[in-house]
Amino acid sequence: MATVGYARVSSVGQSLDVQLQKLQDFGCQADHVFKEKRSGTTAKRQALEECLRFVRQGDVLVITKLDRLARSTLDLHRIIEQLNTKGVGFKVLDQSIDTTTKEGRLMFSILASIAEFETELRKERQIEGIAKAKSNGVKFGRQAALTPTQVGDMRAKRESGVLIKDLMTEFSLSKASVYRLLQSEKPQREGASSDAK
């Protein structure tokens, strides 16, 4: 049976020292601690994957905080299920979670359920907030690069011989945006005159 540690910080500039010290104090040997500096939102966490492959039946995986391990409640449940399947215990030092005991398993289930409930509440509030904003006339999505008046001005300048690169500079647009706006919603008189030709 081995006590295996996992430590993670979100960026290269952050230090793992505090987590590593806590893991060492708990009894994790240095060669049984997996560490990495990657965002928790990143799906590919090589050290975590190596850690999950390394642990064997009877081992205990130790972390300092729940948010060091998983990207989401769903991700956390997936990892714990993987540990359970392998017969590996799980301990979280700062939150006193220990799935090697029935009380610890209960505590983990409660905390995970609360986290999932809070996530659902946030989604619900966000949907309600968007619906309310829309009913109050708030527009969502990308703002138009130019007003119709500015587009008309740009067309007139192009027709008078102004170069695309100069239009790009004047209106702070990419070449693709300039061409797209010049072609979009052309005045009806242009269509009529072209039909007459």
Buried (B, 14 or more C-beta within 10 A) or exposed (E): EBBBBBBBBBEEEEEBEEBBEBBEEBEBEEEBBBBBBBEBEEEEBEBBEEBBEBBEEEBBBBBBBBBBBBBEBEBBBEBBEEBEEBEBBBBBBEBEBBBEEEEBBEBBEEBBEEBBEEEEEEEEEEEEEEEEEEEEEEEEEEEEBBEEEBBEBBBEBBEEEEEEEEBBEBBEBEEEBBBEBBEEEEEEEEEEEEEEE
